[in-house]
Amino acid sequence: MGKRPPVFGTLFAVNSGRMLRITIRSHAGRTTIALEGRLAGPSVEHLRACWLQEIVAREPDSMRIDLADVAFVDAAGKSLLRSFYEQGADLTAAGLMTRAILDEITRTRRLGDASSDSHDDG
């Protein structure tokens, strides 16, 4: 069975008037999932569903999650972003809050990475 083609475009996850816009773009073998709004509550599951649909067609290390326009991330959203990072996705951010979240997430080792500890034999 072949891989399904990815979905491109913009999706919206709305919860009590709080929206997360998910825009999926592909260029030169890389896919960017750009987020706008609040990554919280049911929006986290919408993003997870988008991710699962995209990785059917491509490897996670060819994916980039753009958080430049994210206003809020709850604990479940942070956990999901951490799992994307651990699978090999690049995470990018522009604002102070999202950069702080990325700093927290990127302290975690990616799956398959060698130990970052250096061993001095001498």
MDTraj code that builds the backbone (N, CA, C; nanometers):
import mdtraj as md
import numpy as np

residues = "MET GLY LYS ARG PRO PRO VAL PHE GLY THR LEU PHE ALA VAL ASN SER GLY ARG MET LEU ARG ILE THR ILE ARG SER HIS ALA GLY ARG THR THR ILE ALA LEU GLU GLY ARG LEU ALA GLY PRO SER VAL GLU HIS LEU ARG ALA CYS TRP LEU GLN GLU ILE VAL ALA ARG GLU PRO ASP SER MET ARG ILE ASP LEU ALA ASP VAL ALA PHE VAL ASP ALA ALA GLY LYS SER LEU LEU ARG SER PHE TYR GLU GLN GLY ALA ASP LEU THR ALA ALA GLY LEU MET THR ARG ALA ILE LEU ASP GLU ILE THR ARG THR ARG ARG LEU GLY ASP ALA SER SER ASP SER HIS ASP ASP GLY".split()
xyz = np.array([
    [0.0845, -0.1176, 0.0000],
    [0.0000, 0.0000, 0.0000],
    [0.0891, 0.1239, 0.0000],
    [0.0666, 0.2183, -0.0930],
    [0.1476, 0.3388, -0.1030],
    [0.1092, 0.4422, 0.0009],
    [0.1953, 0.5395, 0.0139],
    [0.1670, 0.6476, 0.1086],
    [0.0647, 0.7420, 0.0492],
    [-0.0221, 0.7945, 0.1357],
    [-0.1214, 0.8921, 0.0910],
    [-0.0550, 1.0268, 0.0705],
    [-0.1038, 1.1047, -0.0260],
    [-0.0465, 1.2383, -0.0429],
    [-0.0833, 1.3269, 0.0751],
    [0.0048, 1.4200, 0.1117],
    [-0.0243, 1.5092, 0.2238],
    [-0.1313, 1.6107, 0.1878],
    [-0.1895, 1.6690, 0.2902],
    [-0.2892, 1.7738, 0.2726],
    [-0.2192, 1.9081, 0.2840],
    [-0.2501, 2.0005, 0.1943],
    [-0.1940, 2.1345, 0.2014],
    [-0.3084, 2.2327, 0.2165],
    [-0.2843, 2.3407, 0.2861],
    [-0.3865, 2.4409, 0.3045],
    [-0.3961, 2.4842, 0.4483],
    [-0.5114, 2.5381, 0.4838],
    [-0.5321, 2.5920, 0.6177],
    [-0.6497, 2.5216, 0.6831],
    [-0.6301, 2.4815, 0.8060],
    [-0.7339, 2.4188, 0.8860],
    [-0.7561, 2.5056, 1.0092],
    [-0.8754, 2.5009, 1.0643],
    [-0.9058, 2.5780, 1.1844],
    [-0.9575, 2.4848, 1.2934],
    [-0.9104, 2.5057, 1.4138],
    [-0.9624, 2.4349, 1.5303],
    [-1.0197, 2.5416, 1.6227],
    [-1.1499, 2.5369, 1.6456],
    [-1.2160, 2.6397, 1.7264],
    [-1.2722, 2.5752, 1.8521],
    [-1.2441, 2.6380, 1.9667],
    [-1.2944, 2.5913, 2.0951],
    [-1.3390, 2.7123, 2.1748],
    [-1.4679, 2.7266, 2.1940],
    [-1.5243, 2.8377, 2.2726],
    [-1.4701, 2.9731, 2.2270],
    [-1.4657, 2.9946, 2.0968],
    [-1.4203, 3.1223, 2.0441],
    [-1.2689, 3.1374, 2.0389],
    [-1.1938, 3.0402, 2.0889],
    [-1.0475, 3.0452, 2.0856],
    [-1.0016, 2.9572, 1.9714],
    [-0.9293, 3.0169, 1.8789],
    [-0.8992, 2.9476, 1.7546],
    [-0.7504, 2.9180, 1.7416],
    [-0.7228, 2.8063, 1.6780],
    [-0.5888, 2.7749, 1.6318],
    [-0.5980, 2.7558, 1.4819],
    [-0.5228, 2.8338, 1.4082],
    [-0.5151, 2.8178, 1.2630],
    [-0.3920, 2.7331, 1.2341],
    [-0.4097, 2.6296, 1.1542],
    [-0.3017, 2.5396, 1.1150],
    [-0.2870, 2.5493, 0.9642],
    [-0.1729, 2.6004, 0.9182],
    [-0.1476, 2.6142, 0.7749],
    [-0.0332, 2.5216, 0.7368],
    [-0.0568, 2.4390, 0.6364],
    [0.0417, 2.3407, 0.5933],
    [0.0919, 2.3801, 0.4547],
    [0.2256, 2.3948, 0.4455],
    [0.2888, 2.4323, 0.3184],
    [0.4056, 2.3374, 0.2922],
    [0.4291, 2.3092, 0.1665],
    [0.5424, 2.2250, 0.1309],
    [0.6239, 2.2947, 0.0235],
    [0.7575, 2.2876, 0.0393],
    [0.8482, 2.3497, -0.0573],
    [0.9831, 2.2795, -0.0487],
    [1.0365, 2.2420, -0.1615],
    [1.1705, 2.1843, -0.1703],
    [1.1905, 2.0653, -0.0756],
    [1.0914, 1.9774, -0.0705],
    [1.1049, 1.8568, 0.0097],
    [1.0815, 1.8739, 0.1587],
    [1.0455, 1.9941, 0.2029],
    [1.0185, 2.0188, 0.3449],
    [0.8746, 2.0664, 0.3592],
    [0.8143, 2.0277, 0.4687],
    [0.6780, 2.0720, 0.4984],
    [0.6805, 2.1570, 0.6241],
    [0.6125, 2.2703, 0.6170],
    [0.5983, 2.3581, 0.7329],
    [0.4536, 2.3551, 0.7787],
    [0.4366, 2.3331, 0.9075],
    [0.3058, 2.3457, 0.9704],
    [0.3128, 2.4727, 1.0547],
    [0.2469, 2.5777, 1.0066],
    [0.2481, 2.7067, 1.0757],
    [0.1230, 2.7175, 1.1622],
    [0.1435, 2.7602, 1.2861],
    [0.0344, 2.7717, 1.3825],
    [0.0094, 2.9183, 1.4158],
    [-0.1187, 2.9517, 1.4331],
    [-0.1578, 3.0870, 1.4744],
    [-0.2664, 3.0748, 1.5798],
    [-0.2477, 3.1406, 1.6923],
    [-0.3507, 3.1407, 1.7948],
    [-0.3089, 3.0639, 1.9183],
    [-0.4036, 2.9879, 1.9739],
    [-0.3833, 2.9181, 2.1010],
    [-0.3735, 2.7677, 2.0779],
    [-0.2620, 2.7094, 2.1193],
    [-0.2441, 2.5642, 2.1145],
    [-0.2829, 2.5113, 2.2521],
    [-0.4115, 2.4839, 2.2684],
    [-0.4661, 2.4448, 2.3985],
    [-0.5942, 2.3657, 2.3780],
    [-0.6241, 2.2806, 2.4763],
    [-0.7492, 2.2048, 2.4733],
    [-0.7619, 2.1196, 2.3487],
    [-0.8815, 2.1188, 2.2875],
    [-0.9061, 2.0356, 2.1700],
    [-0.8157, 2.0688, 2.0505],
    [-0.7611, 2.1895, 2.0465],
    [-0.6715, 2.2276, 1.9368],
    [-0.5488, 2.1377, 1.9315],
    [-0.5063, 2.0895, 2.0475],
    [-0.3887, 2.0012, 2.0541],
    [-0.4171, 1.8738, 1.9753],
    [-0.5366, 1.8183, 1.9917],
    [-0.5716, 1.6954, 1.9194],
    [-0.5854, 1.7216, 1.7695],
    [-0.6326, 1.8395, 1.7316],
    [-0.6401, 1.8738, 1.5888],
    [-0.4999, 1.8792, 1.5288],
    [-0.4068, 1.9386, 1.6006],
    [-0.2685, 1.9444, 1.5523],
    [-0.2083, 1.8046, 1.5450],
    [-0.2352, 1.7220, 1.6447],
    [-0.1846, 1.5838, 1.6427],
    [-0.2365, 1.5103, 1.5189],
    [-0.3643, 1.5279, 1.4868],
    [-0.4232, 1.4634, 1.3694],
    [-0.3556, 1.5115, 1.2401],
    [-0.3282, 1.6415, 1.2319],
    [-0.2575, 1.6951, 1.1142],
    [-0.1188, 1.6329, 1.1022],
    [-0.0479, 1.6269, 1.2146],
    [0.0866, 1.5681, 1.2176],
    [0.0829, 1.4234, 1.1681],
    [-0.0092, 1.3451, 1.2220],
    [-0.0173, 1.2043, 1.1835],
    [-0.0477, 1.1881, 1.0355],
    [-0.1304, 1.2754, 0.9823],
    [-0.1618, 1.2701, 0.8402],
    [-0.0389, 1.3063, 0.7561],
    [0.0391, 1.4028, 0.8005],
    [0.1568, 1.4452, 0.7249],
    [0.2692, 1.3423, 0.7292],
    [0.2918, 1.2777, 0.8437],
    [0.4048, 1.1854, 0.8507],
    [0.3765, 1.0530, 0.7796],
    [0.2532, 1.0341, 0.7331],
    [0.2250, 0.9203, 0.6465],
    [0.3012, 0.9365, 0.5149],
    [0.3161, 1.0607, 0.4708],
    [0.3765, 1.0886, 0.3405],
    [0.5225, 1.1311, 0.3464],
    [0.5726, 1.1649, 0.4636],
    [0.7110, 1.2136, 0.4735],
    [0.7682, 1.1838, 0.6104],
    [0.8975, 1.1902, 0.6192],
    [0.9668, 1.1646, 0.7451],
    [0.9543, 1.2852, 0.8381],
    [0.9465, 1.2610, 0.9687],
    [0.9354, 1.3729, 1.0632],
    [1.0506, 1.4727, 1.0547],
    [1.1709, 1.4278, 1.0162],
    [1.2834, 1.5218, 1.0101],
    [1.2763, 1.6144, 0.8892],
    [1.1749, 1.5980, 0.8030],
    [1.1540, 1.6929, 0.6938],
    [1.0434, 1.7922, 0.7287],
    [0.9990, 1.7897, 0.8535],
    [0.8888, 1.8743, 0.8982],
    [0.9410, 1.9896, 0.9838],
    [0.8737, 2.1032, 0.9721],
    [0.9037, 2.2192, 1.0560],
    [0.7730, 2.2687, 1.1147],
    [0.7747, 2.2958, 1.2441],
    [0.6586, 2.3512, 1.3127],
    [0.6914, 2.4972, 1.3431],
    [0.6156, 2.5886, 1.2848],
    [0.6390, 2.7322, 1.2987],
    [0.5433, 2.7885, 1.4034],
    [0.5995, 2.8339, 1.5151],
    [0.5207, 2.8860, 1.6270],
    [0.5224, 3.0385, 1.6339],
    [0.5646, 3.1047, 1.5277],
    [0.5825, 3.2501, 1.5304],
    [0.4565, 3.3251, 1.5723],
    [0.3396, 3.2733, 1.5376],
    [0.2151, 3.3449, 1.5662],
    [0.1290, 3.2765, 1.6719],
    [0.1928, 3.1991, 1.7586],
    [0.1208, 3.1318, 1.8666],
    [0.1155, 3.2252, 1.9877],
    [-0.0030, 3.2392, 2.0445],
    [-0.0231, 3.3295, 2.1580],
    [-0.0197, 3.2583, 2.2922],
    [-0.0485, 3.1273, 2.2924],
    [-0.0537, 3.0527, 2.4180],
    [-0.0356, 2.9050, 2.3885],
    [0.0334, 2.8329, 2.4785],
    [0.0491, 2.6881, 2.4680],
    [0.0247, 2.6288, 2.6065],
    [-0.0710, 2.5354, 2.6162],
    [-0.0953, 2.4703, 2.7451],
    [-0.0019, 2.3505, 2.7615],
    [-0.0120, 2.2818, 2.8752],
    [0.0785, 2.1697, 2.9045],
    [0.0673, 2.0589, 2.8005],
    [-0.0537, 2.0280, 2.7555],
    [-0.0720, 1.9234, 2.6538],
    [-0.0082, 1.9660, 2.5216],
    [-0.0185, 2.0947, 2.4888],
    [0.0447, 2.1462, 2.3668],
    [0.1957, 2.1364, 2.3740],
    [0.2527, 2.1705, 2.4898],
    [0.3982, 2.1579, 2.5082],
    [0.4426, 2.0134, 2.4932],
    [0.3657, 1.9229, 2.5494],
    [0.3980, 1.7811, 2.5406],
    [0.3954, 1.7337, 2.3952],
    [0.2958, 1.7780, 2.3196],
    [0.2865, 1.7403, 2.1790],
    [0.4037, 1.7975, 2.0998],
    [0.4368, 1.9236, 2.1224],
    [0.5509, 1.9843, 2.0536],
    [0.6806, 1.9111, 2.0881],
    [0.6949, 1.8713, 2.2140],
    [0.8135, 1.7957, 2.2557],
    [0.8216, 1.6639, 2.1781],
    [0.7078, 1.5970, 2.1605],
    [0.7094, 1.4700, 2.0867],
    [0.7470, 1.4923, 1.9404],
    [0.7010, 1.6034, 1.8807],
    [0.7409, 1.6347, 1.7429],
    [0.8921, 1.6526, 1.7359],
    [0.9468, 1.7282, 1.8307],
    [1.0908, 1.7544, 1.8350],
    [1.1684, 1.6236, 1.8527],
    [1.1229, 1.5386, 1.9431],
    [1.1922, 1.4126, 1.9685],
    [1.1899, 1.3207, 1.8471],
    [1.0866, 1.3359, 1.7619],
    [1.0787, 1.2559, 1.6392],
    [1.1649, 1.3132, 1.5269],
    [1.2152, 1.4349, 1.5448],
    [1.3045, 1.4929, 1.4451],
    [1.2579, 1.6209, 1.3804],
    [1.1392, 1.6690, 1.4124],
    [1.0892, 1.7927, 1.3519],
    [1.1679, 1.9129, 1.4036],
    [1.1802, 2.0142, 1.3183],
    [1.2380, 2.1420, 1.3595],
    [1.1257, 2.2282, 1.4146],
    [1.1525, 2.2964, 1.5247],
    [1.0563, 2.3893, 1.5823],
    [1.1147, 2.5292, 1.5721],
    [1.0351, 2.6253, 1.5260],
    [1.0825, 2.7633, 1.5165],
    [0.9844, 2.8550, 1.5882],
    [1.0369, 2.9646, 1.6428],
    [0.9540, 3.0603, 1.7155],
    [1.0119, 3.1994, 1.7008],
    [0.9286, 3.3001, 1.7262],
    [0.9736, 3.4380, 1.7162],
    [0.9551, 3.5149, 1.8468],
    [0.8439, 3.4963, 1.9137],
    [0.8139, 3.5723, 2.0346],
    [0.8856, 3.5192, 2.1575],
    [0.8888, 3.6013, 2.2621],
    [0.9553, 3.5619, 2.3860],
    [0.8953, 3.4363, 2.4467],
    [0.7625, 3.4302, 2.4525],
    [0.6972, 3.3148, 2.5135],
    [0.7266, 3.1875, 2.4355],
    [0.7109, 3.1907, 2.3046],
    [0.7321, 3.0691, 2.2268],
    [0.8802, 3.0308, 2.2220],
    [0.9697, 3.1286, 2.2237],
    [1.1131, 3.0950, 2.2293],
    [1.1478, 3.0301, 2.3622],
    [1.0866, 3.0763, 2.4705],
    [1.1104, 3.0142, 2.6014],
    [1.0585, 2.8703, 2.6026],
    [0.9449, 2.8468, 2.5415],
    [0.8905, 2.7110, 2.5321],
    [0.9841, 2.6237, 2.4494],
    [1.0338, 2.6766, 2.3391],
    [1.1286, 2.6005, 2.2566],
    [1.2562, 2.5696, 2.3323],
    [1.3067, 2.6653, 2.4082],
    [1.4272, 2.6398, 2.4888],
    [1.4026, 2.5239, 2.5851],
    [1.2859, 2.5233, 2.6470],
    [1.2509, 2.4155, 2.7398],
    [1.2436, 2.2808, 2.6670],
    [1.1805, 2.2799, 2.5514],
    [1.1625, 2.1563, 2.4744],
    [1.2953, 2.1045, 2.4196],
    [1.3772, 2.1941, 2.3669],
    [1.4992, 2.1494, 2.2994],
    [1.6080, 2.1054, 2.3956],
    [1.5855, 2.1210, 2.5238],
    [1.6782, 2.0631, 2.6210],
    [1.6620, 1.9111, 2.6254],
    [1.5517, 1.8625, 2.5703],
    [1.5250, 1.7190, 2.5634],
    [1.6002, 1.6610, 2.4443],
    [1.6612, 1.5450, 2.4615],
    [1.7304, 1.4793, 2.3505],
    [1.6317, 1.4233, 2.2504],
    [1.6701, 1.4296, 2.1234],
    [1.5897, 1.3685, 2.0181],
    [1.6074, 1.2180, 2.0208],
    [1.5069, 1.1468, 1.9738],
    [1.5168, 1.0017, 1.9629],
    [1.6316, 0.9669, 1.8692],
    [1.7161, 0.8754, 1.9088],
    [1.8250, 0.8313, 1.8231],
    [1.9503, 0.9138, 1.8343],
    [1.9443, 1.0285, 1.9037],
    [2.0647, 1.1094, 1.9206],
    [2.1603, 1.0403, 2.0167],
    [2.2879, 1.0546, 1.9887],
    [2.3890, 1.0013, 2.0798],
    [2.3921, 1.0863, 2.2063],
    [2.4456, 1.0324, 2.3097],
    [2.4540, 1.1051, 2.4354],
    [2.5323, 1.2329, 2.4137],
    [2.4837, 1.3398, 2.4739],
    [2.5518, 1.4686, 2.4598],
    [2.6649, 1.4828, 2.5604],
    [2.6788, 1.3856, 2.6514],
    [2.7867, 1.3900, 2.7485],
    [2.9183, 1.3579, 2.6793],
    [3.0207, 1.4350, 2.7083],
    [3.1521, 1.4038, 2.6515],
    [3.2277, 1.3204, 2.7520],
    [3.3016, 1.2259, 2.7027],
    [3.3791, 1.1387, 2.7870],
    [3.5259, 1.1669, 2.7610],
    [3.5959, 1.2066, 2.8634],
    [3.7381, 1.2390, 2.8517],
    [3.8201, 1.1228, 2.9050],
    [3.8901, 1.0555, 2.8136],
    [3.9683, 0.9389, 2.8523],
    [4.1046, 0.9767, 2.9065],
    [4.1422, 1.1001, 2.8994],
    [4.2781, 1.1393, 2.9354],
    [4.2826, 1.2187, 3.0536],
])
top = md.Topology()
chain = top.add_chain()
for i, resn in enumerate(residues, 1):
    res = top.add_residue(resn, chain, resSeq=i)
    for name in ("N", "CA", "C"):
        top.add_atom(name, md.element.get_by_symbol(name[0]), res)
traj = md.Trajectory(xyz[None], top)
